[in-house]
């Protein structure tokens, strides 16, 4: 069957994801938490993505759904939008993958 995620890995991923969302909605992303490749991608997309994430409203809940390969899938509910986020890390603990989409109803 599907492999279970270690609780420590899920807790780390949730904390990192919460940190990213809070930063984007506030002072802006802390690029030091990402790999260089991902940081470059986020810098390019920040102009479109930052207003979108701010438009979701206040962060309410983050719930772990399941592992997605080496990454973790979370359902993140904001005041005005439910979303799904995938976050993954490299061997150094930097965020190497970060994707989000509207949650399926």
C-alpha positions in Angstrom: 0.0 0.0 0.0 1.0 3.7 0.0 3.9 4.5 2.3 3.1 6.4 5.5 4.8 9.7 6.1 6.8 9.9 9.2 5.1 12.3 11.7 8.3 14.3 12.0 8.5 14.8 8.2 4.9 15.9 8.1 5.4 18.3 11.0 8.5 19.8 9.3 6.7 20.1 6.0 3.6 21.7 7.6 5.8 24.2 9.5 7.7 25.1 6.4 4.6 25.5 4.3 2.9 27.7 7.0 6.1 29.8 7.1 6.1 30.3 3.3 2.4 31.3 3.2 2.7 33.7 6.1 5.8 35.3 4.5 4.1 35.7 1.1 1.1 37.3 2.7 3.3 39.6 4.7 6.8 40.8 4.1 7.4 38.6 1.1 9.1 35.2 0.5 12.3 34.4 2.4 14.2 33.0 -0.6 16.8 31.4 1.7 14.5 28.6 2.5 14.3 27.4 -1.1 16.8 25.7 -3.3 18.5 28.1 -5.8 16.5 26.7 -8.7 13.1 27.0 -6.9 14.0 30.5 -5.5 14.7 31.6 -9.1 11.3 30.3 -10.3 9.5 31.9 -7.4 11.2 35.2 -8.0 10.0 35.1 -11.6 6.4 34.3 -10.6 6.1 36.4 -7.4 4.4 39.3 -9.3 1.5 37.1 -10.2 1.5 34.6 -7.3 1.8 37.0 -4.4 -1.4 39.0 -5.1 -3.2 35.7 -5.7 -2.2 34.2 -2.4 -3.0 37.5 -0.6 -6.5 37.4 -2.2 -7.2 34.1 -0.6 -7.6 35.9 2.7 -6.5 34.8 6.2 -4.9 31.3 6.6 -7.3 29.1 8.6 -6.1 25.5 8.5 -3.4 23.2 7.1 -4.3 19.5 7.0 -1.9 16.8 5.8 -3.6 14.7 3.1 -1.0 12.2 1.9 2.6 11.7 0.7 3.1 12.5 -3.0 6.3 10.6 -3.9 9.0 12.3 -1.8 6.8 15.3 -1.2 3.7 15.9 1.0 0.3 17.1 0.0 -1.6 19.4 2.2 -5.1 20.9 2.1 -4.8 24.6 3.0 -8.0 26.5 3.8 -8.1 30.3 3.7 -11.0 32.6 4.4 -12.0 32.7 0.7 -10.4 29.7 -0.9 -9.5 26.1 -0.3 -6.3 25.0 -1.9 -4.0 22.0 -2.2 -0.2 22.5 -1.8 2.6 20.0 -2.5 5.9 20.7 -0.7 9.1 18.7 -1.0 12.7 19.1 0.3 16.2 18.3 -0.9 18.8 16.5 1.2 19.9 19.8 2.8 16.3 20.5 4.1 15.7 23.3 1.6 12.3 23.5 -0.1 12.9 22.0 -3.6 9.3 21.7 -4.8 6.3 23.9 -4.1 3.1 23.7 -6.1 -0.4 24.9 -5.3 -3.8 24.7 -6.9 -7.5 25.3 -6.0 -8.8 22.3 -4.0 -11.2 20.0 -5.7 -14.6 20.4 -4.1 
